[in-house]
């Protein structure tokens, strides 16, 4: 036994999509009088993947302006990079500090 349904269905509702993008966070590196500039450049190249020229520019900005944004990421990535920076710096005997600010 075969039954066929040929009823048309009309949908009057419109589905609204609301896309929520994750917030971005800046990793800000702070100046101190102990951490050598060479180490800051190494961190900027190794952890934040900056080029030699950009790392040098950021290092000088940190030195002269007391801080600089070194990267902008989703919170979890910003937090991980900040932890890597601090842990690596402490392991090498430097007090380099970073903070995370919401954009």
N, C-alpha and C positions, 0 to 999 in steps of 0.2 A: 504494500500500500504506500503510495507516494502522495505527499501533501506539499503543495507549493504555496509560498507566501509571496505576494507581489505588492506589498503595502509600502508606500513611500513614507520615509521618515524625515521630518523637517526639524532641524535643530536651530532654535532661535537664540541660544546662548552663545556669547562670544567668550572664548577663553583668553584671559589676559595673562600674559607672562610677565613676571617681574624678576628681572635678573639682578641679583645682588652680587656685585664684584667685591672680592675681599679687600679690606683696607690695606694700604701700603704703609710701611714703616721705614724711617731713615735710620741707618746705623751711623752714629756720629762718633768720631774718634777725637779724644780730648788730649790736649798738650800736657806734657809734664816736663820737668827739668832733668829727668834721669834717663829716660828711654832714648837711645841713639837714633838718629834719623835713618841710618842704614837699616835698623831693625824695623822701623815703621814702613819703609819702602818694601822690605821683604814681606811683611804681613800683607800690605796692599796688593802685591803681585801674587802671592801664594794663596791667600784666603779669598780675596775680593776679585782676583783675576784682572787687575789693572795692568796696562802696558807700563813699560819703564818710564815713558814721558808723563803719563797721567799720574803714576805713583809719585814721581818727583814733584809734580805740581801740587798734588794733594798734601804731600809731606810739608812743603813750604807754606801752604795755606794753614795747616794745623799749627805749625811753628809760629807764624806771624799773627794769626787770628784766634789762636787758642783752641780752635776746634774746626772740624770740617765734616760734611756728609760724605761718607765713603761708599755708600750703596743704599739702594732703596729696594725693599723686598716685601713679600708677604710676611706676616709676623713670625711664623715658625722658622723661616729661612733667616730672617734678621736675627732672631734669638740664637740660632745655631752658629751663625758667623760671629756674633758677639762673644759667645762662649768659647769658640775656637780661638779667637783673638786673645782673650784674657788668659785662657789656659796655656796657650803657647808662649805668651809673653811671660807669665809667671814661671813656667818651666825654664825659661832662659834668664830669669832673674830681673825682669823689667816690670815696672808698675803701670804699663800702658793700660788705659781705661777707655771703654766705649759706653755709649748709652743708646737706647732705642727710643725714638720719638715718632709718634703717629704723624703721618703726612697730612 
